[in-house]
Each structure stands twice: as structure tokens, then as C-alpha cells.
Amino acid sequence: MPLDTRPDVLVFDVNETLTDMSPLGACLGAAGLSADVLPLWFAGVLRDGIALTLAGGHAPFSDVAADGLRTLLARDRPGEDPEPLTGRVLAALPELPVHPDVPDGVRALHRAGHRLITLTNGSADTTRAVLAKAGLADCFEAHLDIQGAGGRWKPHPAAYAHAVRAAGVPAGSAMLVAVHPWDVDGAARAGLRTAWLSRTPQPYPSAFRPADVAATGLRDLARRLGGA
């Protein structure tokens, strides 16, 4: 449903929200792994990065991602050197495509006057490369990552505070856009408004704070925010 007042800044999650990570399955296949383990690997990266933050530690996305790949290879291809696989996957991240709804949706939101920034647990440089490749670089005013939040992974409040501080707006004037319910919940608890992209049939968890807006993709979100 339309909001009473529209957000000034849209803060986009990147991995899986903007980027289509399915091509990484080919990298796994080249190492003799099943592409079906891709969701397991990425879920493990998020689990371990968030766990480090909860414990007071930190590590960059690339290190946690590489460790997860080494674990999978040791389980499924014991004795095989994991470094070629980790190198291929990490090198493929800046080359990932965006989801089909992203280009039109981002441009519609930008034309409607929304300020757009990104906030990722990964690398801002990787985000920059992905969106430049998609022809969307001019639509975004900033690309942020958790290094500006002391390395604390979303959904830690410091990550969202970093985004609104960089944008120069109060939390309530910003809206997080994400495909991950845990990210939506974290942003809501940090005072941001939220939009959940429901690209799959999976329901939104009842234990999490609900999103202010639920949309099937970015074109739908643009319509719901009056940006079509």
C-alpha cells in the first residue's frame, strides 16, 4: 500500500536483492560440486559473518566466503586443493548480473526523485562494478559496505546507522529495500522504514517485524512508491 509520506532515501541491499547469484553455480560445477550447494554456501557465509559480529569479532565477506567454500570442498571433494575454486568464485562476484526487474525498477525510482544508495555485507567496490556493468551507475549516489560500520555485519544496528549517517537523513526518512527478511527486521529495529521484495513463494517469517511495503520486485516497488 502507498506510504503516508514517501522515503527520501532508498537503501538497497545488494547480494540477492540486486544481484542474481545463480551464475556462481557454474564455478561450483567446475570444481566438481553440485550447483545445488550454492544456497547452502551463501547461507553459511551470512551465518558465520553475523555470528562473528554477535561475538564481537569481524572479518570481511571475502574471507568468510572463502572459508565456506573450503569447507564445502573438503566435505564433498576431500583432498582437492580449494584455492582455485575460491579464486574463481571471488573473481566472479563483480561480474554477476542483476535480476531482470532491477534495471527498469531502479531507473523508475531514480526518475521519481528518490535518492538511491547501496549497503552490503560484501564489498562496495564489487557493488560498484556490478551496477556499472548493468548500466545503472548514474542512478546511485553512494555505495556503502560494513567497513564503515566497524566491520559489523547487518543486521547489527551500526550498519544501518552508517547508511543513514552517510545519507545525512534521520533513520525514519530512509527505507531499506531487501529480499532477506532478517535484513528487513534489522532495519526496522534500527528505525528505518522497510520494503521486502518477495521474489519467491516463501512466506515472510511471523517472528520478524513486518515490512512497511511488500513488493514482487523493483518495478512493483516503484509503482507502490509512486515512481512508475
Secondary structure, DSSP 8 states (H G I E B T S, - for coil): ---SS--SEEEE--BTTTB--TTHHHHHHHTT--GGGHHHHHHHHHHHHHHHHHHT----HHHHHHHHHHHHHHHHSTTS--HHHHHHHHHHGGG--B-TTHHHHHHHHHHTT-EEEEEESS-HHHHHHHHHHTT-GGG-SEEEEGGGGTT--TTSHHHHHHHHHHHTS-GGGEEEEES-HHHHHHHHHTT-EEEEE--SS----TTS---SEEESSHHHHHHHTT--
